[in-house]
Amino acid sequence: MANYLAALPARRDLYIDGAWRTASDGRTEDVRNPATGESLGPVAVAGAADVDAAVKAARRGFAEWRGVKLVDRAAILREAARIIRANAERIALADSADSGGPFKRMIRDAETGAATLEFFAGLATEMKGTTIPFDTTSLNYTMREPLGVVVRINAFNHPFMFAAQRAAAPLIAGNALIIKPPAQAPLSSLLFAELVGHLFPAGVFSVLPGGRECGEALVAHPSVAMVGLIGSPQTGRAIAAAAAGTLKKLSLELGGKNAMVVFPDADPAKVAAGAVQGMNFTWCGQSCGSMSRIFLHEAIHDDVLGRIKELVSRIHYGIPTDPATEMGCMVSADQLQKTRDYVRYGVEDGAALVAGGQDPADPKFAKGHFYPPTVFANVEPHMRIARDEIFGPVMSVFKWSDETALFEAVNDTELGLTASIWTRDLANAHKAAGRIEAGYIWVNGSSTHFLGAPFGGYKQSGLGREESIEELHACTQLKNVNISF
C-alpha cells in the first residue's frame, strides 16, 4: 500500500494573494482519515476577515489577469494540466486518504480535472460576440467580458476533480477565482494551490479552507460577482437567498434522485451492469448523479434483480488508499449514520432488503465509516427511501407495468438531475427522454460524462450548465456597443 502521508500537501494555510498565510485569528481544524480515524494534521480555517482580504486581493489580480492575452491564459491552463498529470498519483492518494474515495478511481478524477483545464483552454477564442445589422449609419456589436471575482464552493465526493474542473471556465474567461474546499476533505485543494498557484498573477487564484462562516462571508461579499456551488438543494437555496442582496450570478449543481427506466426489451445483463455502475457504489453512493431508483418492467424484473444482487456481492470494498479497493468509505460519521437511518426507514416502510443493510463485520473497518452496497426491492413511490436523496450506497428497485403510472412516479420528485433509459426500441427511447423531467439523460448507459456536453439539472437540481461552452459563457457578461458613423 502506498504511503499516503507523503502525498499530503506540505502547506495547510490559506492561499491568498499568491502566498500562504495563517488565518487571521489563528484557527485551525484537525482533518481525519475517514477510513481509519487517523489524524491527517491541522488545516487553517478562514474567517470573515480572511475572506475580505482574499476578495480584495482577487480584485487586484483580476485587474491584471483580464488584460492577459487569451493565448497566454490558455498556455497557463495547459501547464496546470501538465503538472496535474505529472502528480496524478500523489493527488489521488491525498484525496483518497481525505475523502474515502478509492485510490484507483481518484487517479481518474485527477486526469479529468486536467482534461477539463485543457478543454477550456481550447475554448478561449469562443467567447465571441456578434454584429447586428440595424442600418448603414451605424455598427452594433456585442462583446463578452469577464465578471470579476468568481467563488467556487465544492463538494466532498470529488474534492480535487471539482476544484480543477470548476476552476477552468472562470480563469480562461479572465476572472479571478477563489476556491472554498469542502470542510470534510480540504487537502487536495490545498495541494492544487501548492502545485499550480505560482502560475497565476498574485490574487488570481486563491484557496480558502473553512466552514460555514467562510462560505457565508464569500456569498455575501459585495465584490464577489458570481458564486458556483456543488452541494445539496438546501445549501443551494440558502446561497440563492444570501446572493439575492447583491444579485450575484449563480451556478448551482445540486442533488439528484435519479431514475433508471427499463423497458421489457432491454438486455437483463447489460441493465444490471448499468444499474450497478450508475448507482456509483464506487463512491458509496455519495454522488448527485447516482441512479438510486431502478424501475424494472415486470417481464424482466426478477431476472435483473437477481443479476444486480450477484454483481453487488462481488464489489470489493476496503481501505480507500489500497489500490485493490473498488469501493471506499463514507466521508463522515454523519453520512454513515444517515445511511443507517434510511436503511431502517426502508425496512419500516415495507421494502424488501435483498443485499447489504448491515455494518461490515470485519474488525479492520471498525474505526472507519464503512457500509456495504445495499439494495431494496418492492419499493413504492411513497416510501422515504424512494423520495429522499440519501447520498449513501442504497439502491431502490421498483416493478412497473403501466407506462403512465411509471412516468408519474419517475417525475414525482423535486429533483431532476439525471436519468437513464434502457430499451432496444429507438422510438421508446426518444419518447421516454421527452417525458422524463431531468437535465442529463443516458440511453443504454449510465454515469459517464462527456466533456463538452452541458451537464445540469431541472427543478431543484440546480441552475446553469457545466462542462461545456455554456459554462464558459456563464462566466462572462454581455456588453452591447453601438457606433454611429
C-alpha positions as CSV (number, residue, x, y, z in Angstrom):
1,M,0.0,0.0,0.0
2,A,1.3,3.4,-1.0
3,N,2.5,5.9,1.7
4,Y,-0.4,8.4,1.5
5,L,1.1,10.5,4.3
6,A,3.9,11.5,2.0
7,A,1.3,12.6,-0.6
8,L,-0.4,15.1,1.6
9,P,0.2,18.9,1.0
10,A,3.1,20.5,2.8
11,R,1.2,23.7,3.2
12,R,-2.0,23.8,5.3
13,D,-2.6,27.6,5.5
14,L,-4.8,29.9,3.4
15,Y,-3.6,30.6,-0.1
16,I,-4.2,34.3,-0.7
17,D,-2.6,36.9,-3.0
18,G,-0.1,34.4,-4.3
19,A,1.2,33.5,-0.8
20,W,0.5,31.2,2.2
21,R,-0.8,32.9,5.3
22,T,-2.3,31.7,8.6
23,A,-5.9,32.5,9.4
24,S,-6.3,36.0,10.9
25,D,-7.5,34.6,14.2
26,G,-5.1,31.6,14.1
27,R,-7.8,29.0,13.9
28,T,-7.1,25.5,12.6
29,E,-9.1,22.3,12.5
30,D,-7.8,18.7,12.5
31,V,-8.5,16.6,9.4
32,R,-9.0,12.9,9.9
33,N,-8.9,9.9,7.6
34,P,-12.5,8.6,7.3
35,A,-11.3,5.0,6.9
36,T,-9.1,4.8,9.9
37,G,-9.8,7.8,12.2
38,E,-6.1,8.7,11.9
39,S,-5.2,12.4,12.1
40,L,-4.1,13.9,8.8
41,G,-3.0,17.1,10.5
42,P,-4.4,20.6,11.1
43,V,-5.7,22.9,8.4
44,A,-6.3,26.7,8.7
45,V,-9.9,27.8,9.0
46,A,-10.7,31.1,7.1
47,G,-13.0,33.6,8.8
48,A,-14.8,36.7,7.6
49,A,-11.6,38.8,7.8
50,D,-9.7,36.4,5.7
51,V,-12.5,36.3,3.1
52,D,-12.3,40.1,2.8
53,A,-8.5,40.0,2.4
54,A,-8.8,37.3,-0.3
55,V,-11.5,39.2,-2.2
56,K,-9.6,42.4,-2.2
57,A,-6.5,40.6,-3.4
58,A,-8.6,38.9,-6.1
59,R,-9.9,42.3,-7.3
60,R,-6.3,43.4,-7.8
61,G,-5.4,40.2,-9.5
62,F,-8.4,40.5,-11.8
63,A,-7.3,43.9,-13.0
64,E,-4.1,42.3,-14.3
65,W,-5.5,38.9,-15.4
66,R,-8.3,40.2,-17.6
67,G,-5.6,42.0,-19.7
68,V,-3.5,38.9,-20.3
69,K,-3.8,37.6,-23.8
70,L,-6.1,34.7,-24.4
71,V,-3.3,32.6,-25.9
72,D,-1.2,33.2,-22.7
73,R,-4.1,32.4,-20.4
74,A,-4.6,29.2,-22.4
75,A,-0.9,28.3,-22.1
76,I,-1.1,28.7,-18.3
77,L,-4.1,26.4,-18.0
78,R,-2.4,23.8,-20.2
79,E,0.7,24.0,-18.0
80,A,-1.5,23.5,-14.9
81,A,-3.0,20.4,-16.6
82,R,0.5,19.1,-17.3
83,I,1.5,19.5,-13.7
84,I,-1.6,17.7,-12.6
85,R,-1.0,14.8,-14.8
86,A,2.6,14.5,-13.6
87,N,1.3,14.4,-10.0
88,A,-1.9,12.4,-10.5
89,E,-0.9,9.5,-8.2
90,R,0.0,11.9,-5.4
91,I,-3.2,13.9,-5.8
92,A,-5.2,10.6,-5.8
93,L,-3.6,9.4,-2.6
94,A,-4.3,12.7,-0.8
95,D,-7.9,12.7,-2.0
96,S,-8.4,9.0,-1.1
97,A,-7.0,9.4,2.4
98,D,-9.0,12.6,3.0
99,S,-12.4,11.8,1.4
100,G,-12.6,8.0,1.4
101,G,-12.8,7.6,-2.4
102,P,-10.8,4.6,-3.8
103,F,-7.3,5.5,-4.9
104,K,-7.5,3.9,-8.4
105,R,-10.6,5.9,-9.2
106,M,-9.2,9.1,-7.7
107,I,-6.5,8.9,-10.3
108,R,-9.2,9.2,-12.9
109,D,-10.5,12.3,-11.0
110,A,-7.2,14.0,-11.3
111,E,-7.0,13.2,-15.0
112,T,-10.5,14.5,-15.6
113,G,-9.5,17.8,-13.9
114,A,-6.5,18.1,-16.2
115,A,-8.6,17.3,-19.3
116,T,-11.1,20.0,-18.3
117,L,-8.4,22.6,-18.0
118,E,-7.2,21.7,-21.5
119,F,-10.7,21.7,-22.9
120,F,-11.5,25.2,-21.7
121,A,-8.0,26.4,-22.8
122,G,-9.1,25.3,-26.2
123,L,-12.4,27.3,-26.0
124,A,-10.6,30.6,-25.2
125,T,-11.5,32.2,-28.5
126,E,-15.1,31.0,-28.3
127,M,-16.0,34.0,-26.1
128,K,-17.3,35.7,-29.2
129,G,-19.7,38.5,-29.8
130,T,-22.0,39.2,-32.8
131,T,-22.7,42.1,-35.1
132,I,-26.3,43.3,-35.5
133,P,-27.1,44.9,-38.9
134,F,-29.6,47.6,-38.0
135,D,-28.8,50.1,-40.8
136,T,-26.0,51.6,-42.8
137,T,-25.3,54.5,-40.5
138,S,-24.1,52.5,-37.5
139,L,-22.3,49.4,-36.3
140,N,-23.9,47.5,-33.5
141,Y,-22.0,44.6,-31.9
142,T,-21.8,42.6,-28.7
143,M,-18.7,41.5,-26.7
144,R,-18.2,39.2,-23.8
145,E,-16.2,40.4,-20.8
146,P,-15.2,38.7,-17.5
147,L,-17.3,39.1,-14.4
148,G,-14.6,39.9,-11.8
149,V,-14.2,37.6,-8.7
150,V,-15.8,34.2,-9.0
151,V,-16.2,31.9,-6.0
152,R,-16.5,28.1,-6.3
153,I,-17.8,26.2,-3.3
154,N,-17.1,22.5,-3.8
155,A,-18.4,19.1,-2.6
156,F,-16.6,16.4,-0.7
157,N,-17.2,13.4,-3.1
158,H,-14.7,14.5,-5.8
159,P,-12.7,17.2,-4.0
160,F,-9.8,17.6,-6.4
161,M,-11.8,17.0,-9.6
162,F,-14.3,19.7,-8.7
163,A,-11.5,22.1,-7.7
164,A,-9.8,21.7,-11.1
165,Q,-12.9,21.3,-13.3
166,R,-14.7,24.3,-11.9
167,A,-11.6,26.5,-12.0
168,A,-11.1,26.2,-15.8
169,A,-14.0,28.3,-17.2
170,P,-13.7,31.2,-14.8
171,L,-10.0,31.5,-15.3
172,I,-9.9,31.2,-19.1
173,A,-12.7,33.8,-19.2
174,G,-10.4,36.3,-17.4
175,N,-11.9,36.2,-13.9
176,A,-10.1,35.9,-10.6
177,L,-11.1,32.7,-8.7
178,I,-11.5,31.8,-5.0
179,I,-12.0,28.1,-4.2
180,K,-13.6,27.1,-1.0
181,P,-12.8,23.4,-0.5
182,P,-15.2,21.0,1.3
183,A,-14.7,21.2,5.0
184,Q,-14.7,17.4,5.2
185,A,-11.9,17.0,2.6
186,P,-9.9,20.1,2.0
187,L,-6.4,18.7,1.5
188,S,-6.3,18.1,-2.3
189,S,-7.5,21.7,-3.0
190,L,-4.5,22.9,-0.9
191,L,-2.3,20.6,-2.9
192,F,-3.8,22.1,-6.0
193,A,-2.7,25.5,-4.9
194,E,0.7,24.1,-3.9
195,L,1.2,22.7,-7.4
196,V,-0.2,25.4,-9.7
197,G,-0.7,28.6,-7.7
198,H,2.6,30.1,-8.8
199,L,1.4,30.0,-12.5
200,F,-1.0,32.9,-11.9
201,P,-0.5,36.5,-11.1
202,A,-1.0,37.2,-7.4
203,G,-4.6,37.3,-6.3
204,V,-5.9,35.5,-9.4
205,F,-6.1,32.0,-7.8
206,S,-6.9,31.6,-4.1
207,V,-7.9,28.7,-1.8
208,L,-9.8,29.3,1.4
209,P,-10.4,26.3,3.6
210,G,-13.1,26.9,6.1
211,G,-16.6,26.2,7.4
212,R,-19.9,28.0,7.4
213,E,-18.5,31.4,8.4
214,C,-16.2,31.3,5.4
215,G,-18.9,30.3,3.0
216,E,-21.4,32.8,4.2
217,A,-18.9,35.6,4.0
218,L,-17.9,34.7,0.4
219,V,-21.5,34.6,-0.7
220,A,-22.4,37.9,1.0
221,H,-19.3,39.9,-0.1
222,P,-20.3,42.8,-2.3
223,S,-17.2,42.4,-4.5
224,V,-17.9,38.8,-5.5
225,A,-19.6,38.7,-8.8
226,M,-20.5,35.0,-9.1
227,V,-20.9,32.0,-6.8
228,G,-20.8,28.4,-8.0
229,L,-21.9,25.6,-5.7
230,I,-21.8,21.8,-5.9
231,G,-23.9,20.7,-3.0
232,S,-27.3,19.9,-1.6
233,P,-30.5,21.6,-2.6
234,Q,-30.8,23.0,0.9
235,T,-27.4,24.7,0.6
236,G,-28.3,25.9,-2.9
237,R,-31.5,27.6,-1.6
238,A,-29.5,29.2,1.2
239,I,-26.9,30.6,-1.2
240,A,-29.6,31.8,-3.6
241,A,-31.2,33.7,-0.8
242,A,-28.0,35.2,0.5
243,A,-26.8,36.2,-3.0
244,A,-30.1,38.0,-3.7
245,G,-29.0,41.1,-1.8
246,T,-26.2,41.8,-4.4
247,L,-27.9,40.0,-7.4
248,K,-24.9,37.7,-7.9
249,K,-24.8,35.3,-10.8
250,L,-25.2,31.7,-9.6
251,S,-24.2,28.3,-10.9
252,L,-25.8,25.6,-8.7
253,E,-25.2,21.9,-9.3
254,L,-27.4,20.3,-6.6
255,G,-28.9,16.9,-5.7
256,G,-30.5,14.1,-7.6
257,K,-32.9,11.3,-7.0
258,N,-32.2,9.8,-10.4
259,A,-34.3,7.2,-12.1
260,M,-33.3,4.3,-14.5
261,V,-36.3,3.3,-16.6
262,V,-36.0,-0.2,-18.0
263,F,-38.3,-1.5,-20.8
264,P,-39.1,-5.2,-21.3
265,D,-37.0,-5.5,-24.5
266,A,-33.7,-4.5,-22.7
267,D,-30.9,-6.9,-22.2
268,P,-31.0,-8.0,-18.5
269,A,-27.3,-8.5,-18.1
270,K,-26.5,-5.1,-19.5
271,V,-29.2,-3.4,-17.5
272,A,-27.9,-5.0,-14.2
273,A,-24.3,-3.8,-15.0
274,G,-25.6,-0.4,-15.9
275,A,-27.6,-0.1,-12.7
276,V,-24.6,-1.0,-10.5
277,Q,-22.3,1.3,-12.4
278,G,-24.9,4.1,-12.4
279,M,-25.5,3.8,-8.6
280,N,-21.9,4.9,-8.1
281,F,-21.2,2.4,-5.4
282,T,-17.5,3.2,-6.0
283,W,-18.2,6.5,-4.1
284,C,-20.5,4.8,-1.6
285,G,-23.4,6.3,-3.5
286,Q,-22.2,9.8,-2.5
287,S,-22.9,11.2,-5.9
288,C,-25.6,13.6,-7.0
289,G,-25.7,11.5,-10.2
290,S,-26.3,8.2,-8.6
291,M,-29.1,6.0,-10.2
292,S,-30.8,5.3,-6.9
293,R,-34.2,4.5,-8.3
294,I,-34.4,1.5,-10.7
295,F,-37.7,1.0,-12.5
296,L,-37.8,-2.6,-13.9
297,H,-40.6,-3.8,-16.1
298,E,-42.3,-6.8,-14.6
299,A,-41.4,-9.0,-17.5
300,I,-37.6,-8.8,-16.7
301,H,-37.8,-7.6,-13.0
302,D,-36.8,-10.9,-11.3
303,D,-34.0,-11.6,-13.8
304,V,-32.4,-8.2,-13.5
305,L,-32.8,-8.0,-9.7
306,G,-31.0,-11.4,-9.3
307,R,-28.2,-10.1,-11.5
308,I,-27.9,-6.9,-9.6
309,K,-27.7,-8.8,-6.3
310,E,-24.9,-11.0,-7.7
311,L,-22.9,-8.0,-9.1
312,V,-23.2,-6.1,-5.8
313,S,-21.9,-9.1,-3.9
314,R,-18.7,-9.0,-5.9
315,I,-17.8,-5.4,-5.2
316,H,-14.6,-5.3,-3.2
317,Y,-14.9,-2.6,-0.6
318,G,-11.9,-1.8,1.6
319,I,-9.4,0.7,2.8
320,P,-9.6,3.6,0.2
321,T,-5.8,4.0,-0.3
322,D,-5.4,0.3,-1.1
323,P,-5.0,0.1,-5.0
324,A,-7.2,-3.1,-4.9
325,T,-10.2,-1.3,-3.4
326,E,-13.2,-0.8,-5.6
327,M,-15.4,1.0,-3.1
328,G,-14.1,3.1,-0.3
329,C,-15.8,4.5,2.8
330,M,-18.2,7.4,3.5
331,V,-16.7,10.8,4.2
332,S,-18.0,11.2,7.8
333,A,-19.8,9.7,10.7
334,D,-22.9,11.9,9.9
335,Q,-23.1,10.4,6.3
336,L,-22.8,6.9,7.7
337,Q,-25.5,7.4,10.3
338,K,-27.8,8.9,7.7
339,T,-27.4,5.8,5.6
340,R,-28.1,3.5,8.5
341,D,-31.2,5.6,9.3
342,Y,-32.6,5.3,5.7
343,V,-32.0,1.5,5.7
344,R,-34.1,1.3,8.8
345,Y,-36.8,3.5,7.2
346,G,-36.8,1.2,4.2
347,V,-37.5,-1.8,6.4
348,E,-40.1,0.1,8.4
349,D,-41.9,1.2,5.3
350,G,-42.2,-2.3,3.9
351,A,-39.4,-2.6,1.3
352,A,-37.6,-5.9,0.9
353,L,-33.9,-5.8,1.8
354,V,-32.1,-8.1,-0.7
355,A,-28.5,-7.1,-0.3
356,G,-26.3,-5.3,2.4
357,G,-28.1,-3.4,5.1
358,Q,-25.7,-4.1,8.0
359,D,-22.4,-2.7,9.2
360,P,-19.4,-4.8,8.0
361,A,-18.3,-7.4,10.5
362,D,-14.6,-7.3,9.6
363,P,-12.8,-5.5,12.5
364,K,-10.5,-3.7,10.1
365,F,-13.5,-1.5,9.2
366,A,-14.4,-0.7,12.8
367,K,-12.7,2.7,13.0
368,G,-14.0,3.9,9.6
369,H,-17.2,5.0,8.0
370,F,-17.9,1.8,6.0
371,Y,-21.2,0.5,4.8
372,P,-21.8,-2.3,2.2
373,P,-23.7,-1.9,-1.1
374,T,-27.4,-2.1,-0.2
375,V,-30.3,-3.0,-2.4
376,F,-34.1,-2.8,-1.7
377,A,-36.8,-4.4,-3.8
378,N,-40.6,-4.0,-3.6
379,V,-40.1,-0.2,-3.3
380,E,-43.2,2.0,-3.6
381,P,-43.1,5.7,-4.6
382,H,-44.4,6.9,-1.2
383,M,-41.5,5.4,0.8
384,R,-38.8,7.6,2.3
385,I,-36.0,5.7,0.5
386,A,-37.9,6.4,-2.8
387,R,-38.3,10.1,-2.2
388,D,-35.3,11.5,-0.3
389,E,-31.7,11.8,-1.6
390,I,-29.8,9.5,0.8
391,F,-26.3,10.2,-0.6
392,G,-25.3,6.7,0.5
393,P,-24.9,3.2,-1.1
394,V,-28.6,2.4,-1.1
395,M,-30.4,1.4,-4.3
396,S,-34.2,1.2,-4.6
397,V,-35.8,-1.2,-7.1
398,F,-39.4,-0.7,-8.4
399,K,-41.6,-3.0,-10.5
400,W,-43.7,-1.4,-13.2
401,S,-46.3,-2.5,-15.8
402,D,-48.3,0.6,-16.6
403,E,-46.4,3.3,-18.5
404,T,-48.5,6.2,-17.4
405,A,-48.0,5.3,-13.8
406,L,-44.3,4.7,-14.4
407,F,-43.6,8.2,-15.6
408,E,-45.7,9.8,-12.9
409,A,-43.6,8.0,-10.3
410,V,-40.3,8.9,-12.1
411,N,-41.2,12.6,-12.2
412,D,-42.7,12.7,-8.7
413,T,-39.7,14.4,-7.1
414,E,-38.5,17.9,-6.6
415,L,-35.1,16.9,-8.2
416,G,-34.3,16.3,-11.8
417,L,-30.6,15.9,-12.4
418,T,-30.0,12.7,-14.5
419,A,-31.9,9.7,-15.8
420,S,-31.1,6.5,-17.7
421,I,-33.3,4.7,-20.2
422,W,-32.8,1.1,-21.4
423,T,-34.5,-0.2,-24.5
424,R,-33.7,-1.6,-28.0
425,D,-36.6,0.5,-29.4
426,L,-35.5,3.9,-30.7
427,A,-39.0,5.3,-30.6
428,N,-39.4,4.2,-26.9
429,A,-36.0,5.9,-26.1
430,H,-37.0,9.2,-27.7
431,K,-40.4,9.3,-26.2
432,A,-39.1,8.4,-22.7
433,A,-36.4,11.0,-22.9
434,G,-39.1,13.6,-23.7
435,R,-41.3,12.6,-20.8
436,I,-38.6,12.5,-18.1
437,E,-38.0,15.7,-16.2
438,A,-34.2,15.7,-15.9
439,G,-31.4,17.6,-17.5
440,Y,-28.9,14.9,-18.5
441,I,-30.1,11.5,-19.9
442,W,-28.4,8.4,-21.0
443,V,-29.9,5.8,-23.2
444,N,-28.5,2.3,-22.7
445,G,-25.8,3.8,-20.5
446,S,-25.2,5.5,-17.2
447,S,-22.9,7.6,-15.1
448,T,-20.4,8.6,-17.9
449,H,-19.9,12.3,-18.5
450,F,-18.9,13.7,-21.9
451,L,-16.7,16.7,-21.8
452,G,-18.3,19.3,-24.0
453,A,-21.9,18.1,-23.3
454,P,-23.8,20.5,-21.0
455,F,-24.3,18.9,-17.6
456,G,-27.0,20.3,-15.2
457,G,-30.5,19.6,-13.8
458,Y,-34.1,20.5,-13.9
459,K,-36.2,21.7,-10.9
460,Q,-34.3,21.9,-7.6
461,S,-31.3,20.0,-9.0
462,G,-29.8,23.3,-9.9
463,L,-29.2,26.3,-12.1
464,G,-26.9,26.5,-15.1
465,R,-24.9,24.1,-17.2
466,E,-21.3,22.9,-16.7
467,E,-18.6,21.0,-18.6
468,S,-19.4,22.8,-21.8
469,I,-19.3,26.2,-23.7
470,E,-22.4,27.1,-21.7
471,E,-20.3,27.2,-18.5
472,L,-17.7,29.4,-20.2
473,H,-20.4,31.9,-21.3
474,A,-21.9,31.9,-17.8
475,C,-18.5,33.2,-16.5
476,T,-18.8,36.3,-18.7
477,Q,-21.2,39.2,-19.1
478,L,-22.5,40.5,-22.4
479,K,-22.0,44.1,-23.5
480,N,-23.6,45.9,-26.4
481,V,-21.8,48.7,-28.3
482,N,-23.4,50.9,-30.9
483,I,-21.2,53.1,-33.1
484,S,-22.8,55.8,-35.2
485,F,-20.8,56.7,-38.3
